[in-house]
Amino acid sequence: MKHCIAFSISLIALFCVVFGASAGNLSLIEKRLIELDKLNKEAVGNVGELPQNGSVEIVAKVSPSEPDSQTPSETPSKRFDFTKKTVLALEEKAPFTVQISASRSQQQCYRVAAMLRRTGYPAFTGSLKLKDQGLWHRIFVGSFATMEEAEKTRQSLEKDEITDSLVRNMPYAIQVGREGTLESLKALREKLLLLQYMPYSSYVRDMATNATQTRLLLGAFESKEDSATLVNSLRAEGLEARVVNR
């Protein structure tokens, strides 16, 4: 699945073997997880059309089967009934951004990012836990397809005497909630702002309907691992959060 930005699949088993592990039996739990992982891999192989850059969400019903009864001619696709499939493609990858500053104070970063937005800069915030240094909050401006585009914004910031900024390649972000319209995401955006997160928007296209949808993103990260602290904080607030490409 290296071509997909995000892949989410739910397997609804019609038999209990996958989810029926006895409490305390670690060996049995491990065996069930191996079986579930195998089912996921089989399902991935039978999804069908995938975007080069985008996300896929699937709900698959798993039909019961006995391994000994399968013939070599049988294909894994007979085990799955894909009741829902949403395939989305990114309008444009925009991994480059301009980092302004970093602070231990989330409130300070939020305040500065809000002022930057009022002056016309598309600022946003994100947090990162550094080894031996604790949690830091960062301010970024913009999402750009090329380093050259980002550099123009960095130079514009310099002219406005916002110095010490640098262009960075940060290909990952955290998507909060599902894709939707600007109106449908309004309440979620307001909730994030109340929590002193500064979200920004990017766009995906539904490959079935060709309709453009909006997604709310937080932060910018060099690696998926860097996003773990913020993902966990969002989930602790009861929010759906997952790592995607910017």
Backbone hydrogen bonds, N-H to C=O, Kabsch-Sander energy under -0.5 kcal/mol:
donor,donor_aa,acceptor,acceptor_aa,energy
4,C,1,M,-1.6
5,I,54,G,-2.5
6,A,54,G,-1.7
8,S,56,V,-2.9
10,S,58,I,-2.4
11,L,9,I,-0.5
12,I,10,S,-0.6
12,I,60,A,-2.8
13,A,11,L,-0.9
14,L,62,V,-1.5
20,G,16,C,-1.5
25,N,22,S,-1.6
26,L,24,G,-1.3
29,I,25,N,-2.3
30,E,26,L,-2.7
31,K,27,S,-2.1
32,R,28,L,-2.4
33,L,29,I,-2.4
34,I,30,E,-2.0
35,E,31,K,-2.0
36,L,32,R,-2.6
37,D,33,L,-2.6
38,K,34,I,-2.0
39,L,35,E,-2.1
40,N,36,L,-2.4
41,K,37,D,-2.1
42,E,38,K,-2.2
43,A,39,L,-2.6
44,V,40,N,-2.6
45,G,41,K,-1.6
46,N,43,A,-1.6
47,V,44,V,-1.2
55,S,88,L,-1.6
56,V,6,A,-1.7
57,E,86,T,-2.0
58,I,8,S,-2.0
59,V,84,K,-1.7
60,A,10,S,-3.0
61,K,81,D,-2.3
62,V,12,I,-2.2
63,S,61,K,-0.6
63,S,79,R,-3.2
69,S,66,E,-1.4
70,Q,66,E,-0.7
70,Q,67,P,-0.8
74,E,71,T,-1.6
78,K,75,T,-1.7
79,R,76,P,-2.0
80,F,77,S,-1.2
81,D,61,K,-2.0
82,F,80,F,-0.5
83,T,59,V,-1.5
83,T,81,D,-1.2
84,K,59,V,-1.1
86,T,57,E,-2.3
87,V,85,K,-0.5
88,L,55,S,-3.0
88,L,86,T,-0.5
89,A,205,R,-2.4
90,L,53,N,-3.5
91,E,203,Y,-2.0
94,A,246,R,-0.7
96,F,144,F,-2.3
97,T,168,R,-2.3
98,V,141,V,-1.6
99,Q,97,T,-0.6
99,Q,166,L,-2.7
100,I,98,V,-0.5
100,I,139,I,-2.9
101,S,139,I,-0.7
103,S,137,H,-2.9
106,Q,104,R,-0.7
109,C,105,S,-1.9
110,Y,106,Q,-2.5
111,R,107,Q,-2.3
112,V,108,Q,-2.5
113,A,109,C,-2.7
114,A,110,Y,-2.3
115,M,111,R,-1.8
116,L,112,V,-2.4
117,R,113,A,-2.1
118,R,114,A,-1.8
119,T,115,M,-1.3
120,G,117,R,-1.4
121,Y,116,L,-2.4
123,A,121,Y,-2.4
124,F,140,F,-2.3
125,T,198,M,-1.0
126,G,138,R,-1.6
128,L,136,W,-2.8
130,L,128,L,-0.7
130,L,134,G,-2.9
133,Q,130,L,-1.9
134,G,130,L,-1.5
136,W,128,L,-2.7
137,H,103,S,-3.6
138,R,126,G,-3.8
139,I,101,S,-2.2
140,F,124,F,-3.0
141,V,98,V,-2.2
142,G,122,P,-2.7
144,F,96,F,-2.8
150,A,146,T,-1.6
151,E,147,M,-2.3
152,K,148,E,-1.6
153,T,149,E,-1.3
154,R,150,A,-2.2
155,Q,151,E,-2.5
156,S,152,K,-1.9
157,L,153,T,-2.3
158,E,154,R,-2.0
159,K,155,Q,-2.0
160,D,156,S,-1.2
161,E,158,E,-1.9
162,I,157,L,-2.9
163,T,161,E,-0.9
166,L,99,Q,-1.7
168,R,97,T,-3.0
170,M,95,P,-2.6
170,M,168,R,-0.9
172,Y,221,F,-2.1
173,A,244,V,-2.5
174,I,218,L,-2.3
175,Q,173,A,-0.6
175,Q,242,R,-3.0
176,V,174,I,-0.5
176,V,216,L,-2.4
177,G,175,Q,-0.5
177,G,240,E,-2.6
180,G,214,T,-2.4
185,L,181,T,-1.5
186,K,183,E,-1.2
189,R,185,L,-2.5
190,E,186,K,-2.3
191,K,187,A,-2.0
192,L,188,L,-2.2
193,L,189,R,-2.1
194,L,190,E,-2.1
195,L,191,K,-1.5
196,Q,193,L,-1.6
197,Y,192,L,-2.9
200,Y,217,L,-2.1
202,S,215,R,-1.7
204,V,213,Q,-2.4
205,R,89,A,-3.1
206,D,211,A,-3.0
207,M,87,V,-2.4
207,M,205,R,-0.6
210,N,206,D,-2.8
213,Q,204,V,-3.4
214,T,180,G,-3.6
215,R,202,S,-2.4
216,L,176,V,-0.6
217,L,200,Y,-3.2
217,L,215,R,-0.5
218,L,174,I,-2.0
219,G,125,T,-1.5
221,F,172,Y,-2.4
227,S,223,S,-0.5
227,S,224,K,-1.2
228,A,225,E,-1.5
231,V,227,S,-2.6
232,N,228,A,-2.5
233,S,229,T,-2.0
234,L,230,L,-2.4
235,R,231,V,-2.4
236,A,232,N,-1.9
237,E,233,S,-0.8
237,E,234,L,-0.7
238,G,235,R,-1.8
239,L,234,L,-2.1
242,R,175,Q,-1.8
244,V,173,A,-2.6
246,R,171,P,-2.8
